């Protein structure tokens, strides 16, 4: 083997080197938010700044959902109870007006990086199911970038304390 060959970095068909895959997918799609951007995008909104979605369920009918933060939007769209609008589905699904959601991200929350990528990806989708899946995937990736800025849940520690007490009781028995 020639020594010149050993110094050439490996390149895949995308033209990226091996190190490109060490960067998290979210960071390849969106610039990571600064602390100030995260604070602004994750803030609690007031009436008039909220976003309205609908949860549709055959058994219960439609429920209007008022979302007052990006965190609430993520909880609503990523909860696992909002399946796709496929035939034979007996569960519920989320109905989102995608153009308005993109505008809400951009104009109200100020997350233009997320809004731009979402708008671009939605443009390549034809069916509602494809669009909602793209929205969920991108929202999940974006929320991974916001995770360090999210307040920790007050109830998280309570479950851990109970687990320690149960272990101590078992040790004493």
N, C-alpha and C positions, 0 to 999 in steps of 0.2 A: 504494500500500500504506500502511496506517495504521501509525503508529509504535508503537501498542499491540500490534499483531500481531507486530512484530519482537522484542518482549521476551518473548513467550510461548515457553517451551521446547517443542521437538517432543516429542510423546508418542505411543508406539505403542499397539497394542491391549492390551498387558499393563498399561498405565498407568505404565510406566517411561519415564523420559526417555532420550535418546540416550546420556548418560553412564553409564547402568546397564550397558551392554554393554562398557565399558572394564574392569569388574571381572571377573577370571577366574571361569569357571564354578564352580570348586571353592570359591572364596570366597563365592559366592552360596549354596552348599549347606551348607557347614560353616564354622564360625569357624576361622580359621587357628590352628594350635596354637602355644602359647607354647613357648619353648625347654625349659622344665621338662616340659610335657606331651609334647613330641616325644621327649625323652630317655626318659621313662617308657614311652611307647607303642612305641618302637623298640628297647627293651632286649632282650637275649638272655634267653630264659626257661629255666627248669629243668624237669626231669621233673615232671609233674603240672600244669604250667601250659601245656604244649604243646597244639596242636590237631591232630586227626587227620583227614586226607582220604584219598580213594582215587583212584588213577589207574586207569581201566578201559581195557583194550585187548584187542581180540578176539584178536590174534595172541599176546600175551604173558600175558594174564590180568590180574588185579588186583594193584596194588602199593599197600601202605599207606604213606602219607606222614606223617611226624611233623614238624610245623611249630613251630619254637622262636622265631619272631619274626614281626612283621608283614612285615618284608622278605622272609623265606622264603615267607610266604603269597603275597605279590605275585609273587615269582619263579615259584611254582608255578601260580598262577591266570592270570598274564599272559604265560606263556612261549610261546604260539602253538602248542604241541603238545597242548593240551587243548581240542580242538574240542567242538562241541555234540553232543548225543546224537541227531543226526538220522539218518534212514535213509540207507543208502548210504555212511556215513562209515567209512573203513577205518582211521582213526587212533584215537587214544585220547582220552578226555575225563575231566575232573575231576568227581568226585562229592563234593559238599559237603552236609552237613546244615546248612541255612541258619539255623534257629533256634539251633543250637549255635554257629555262627560268630558270629552277632550277640551272643550271650551272652559268648563269648570276647572279642570286641572291647570290650564294655562292662565286664565283670567282671574280666578278667585284664589286658588291655592298657590299660584305662582310657580308651579313646577313645569316650566317650559320644556326641559329636557325630556321628561316622561311624556308630556303631551305630544311633542314632535315625533318621538319614536312610535307611540301608540297610533297616532294619526297615519303615519307612513305604513305601518303594518296592517292597520284596518283597511287601508285602500286596496290591498291585495286580496282581500277576502270577499267572497260573494254571499255566503249564507250567514244567517244569524249565529248558528252554532259555531262556525269558524271564528266569527268576530268575538263572541263571548269567551272562547277558549284563548284567543290571542290576548284579550284584555286580562284574563285571569293570570296567564303566564307572566305577562309583563308587570302586572301589579304585584305579584308575588316576588319577582326579582327586585322591583323598586323598593318594596317594603323591607327586603333584606338589607338594603343600603340605609334605610331609616332606622333599623333596629337599635343601633347604639344611641339614638336620640329619643327613643320611646320611653315613657316613664315605666318603671317596673310596676307590676300589678301588686297592690297591697296584699292580696290574698295569697301570693306565692309562698311567703314564709310560713303562713299558718299551716299549710299542708306538711311542710318539712318538719315543723315542731312536733306535730302529732305522730309522724313516722318515728322520730327519735324516742318519744315517750313509749310507743308500742314496743320498740326494740328493747328499751330499758326494762319494761315490765316482763318481757320474755326472758331476759337475762336473769332477773331476780327470781323467777319461778322455778 
